[in-house]
């Protein structure tokens, strides 16, 4: 007997002789969140301690997703490439053509890039595009830890590839796309923390809460990116994303204050995602949840 996605047994034809037995069941798991109740339990080193008698969870307690990890990583690589190419090209064009883009143009480049990538690849990989987001979602159990290294590797490699593509296209103006603070290091750190907090608060809402307007996830997240860049762009560069700063820094050979753009967004992402989880409505506090169609398969 095979099981449907709802867990109800259904009849199935006997396998054809010579057909290999599937290694995993057909349980589905969303790319940005997963149903913890449907996760099989295993006997292994506990990942976290039991609470009030609840069974422990393991690092490998994740059902096999219905989209292969290879396809997810491919979508994540292409999506991050598009994001970094668009978000970095705006400031470079601004530098080359004496302010032709302006701050609004730079914000629009990044916001539109985020929006189109979420709408086009969100159903495949979740469109994380950001190591800070991936780490925050894994920490709050919306994403499996075992896939985090592969996602971050795809994001970093895509960022470096996009940055070198821009360097070849706009040389010698690559330095315009590097995020360098024009304020003190402490102020830049605070700004990056706060704007990433804002971003992850919104992303966690539209990606994990079925009561949020998930159909508009791309617009909501893209608009948040634009707002954050309009606020912090002239001061810190409005990165919100370690790979937004790392790739251009590698291509340009310019690493000033790079640690700010690696640490502050990660801490801000954990805080923003955590705060939304705290204020999130419970199942009995509002209308029944509905299907979310964006950010999730």
Secondary structure, 3 states (H helix, E strand, C coil): CEECCCCCEECCCCCCCCCCCCCCCCCCCCCCCCCHHHCCCCCCCEEECCCCCCCCEECCCCCCCCCCHHHHHHHHHHHHHHHHHHHHHHHHHHHHCCCCCHHHHHHHHHHHHHHHHHHHHHHHHCCCCCHHHHHHHHHCCCCCHHHHHHHHHHHHHHHHHHHHHHHHHHCCCHHHHCCCCCCCHHHHHHHHHHHHHHHHHHHHHHHHCCCCCHHHHHHHHHHHHHHHHHHHHHHHCCCCCHHHHHHHHHHHCCCCCHHHHHHHHHHHHHHHHHHHHHHCCCCCCCCCCCCCCCCCC
